[in-house]
Amino acid sequence: MDKVTCGVIGCGWIGKLKHISYLAKSENAEITALCDTNEAAMQEAVKEFGLTGVRMYTDYKELCADPDV
């Protein structure tokens, strides 16, 4: 089964506690993009969950337009 590529909008405590933590553990999903107006929050999430090759956006519309998500 191919993995589903995912983008997460919001890297605050709910985004990290719920969405990113669950997707990072999933064998069927791969986080390919993050979006938050706070760039430091995105960097922290990348480091905390060991994400690699993740594109980062500060505008959710750009993430939604990304054909790889």
Secondary structure, 3 states (H helix, E strand, C coil): CCCEEEEEECCCHHHHHHHHHHHHHCCCEEEEEEECCCHHHHHHHHHHHCCCCCEEECCHHHHHHCCCC
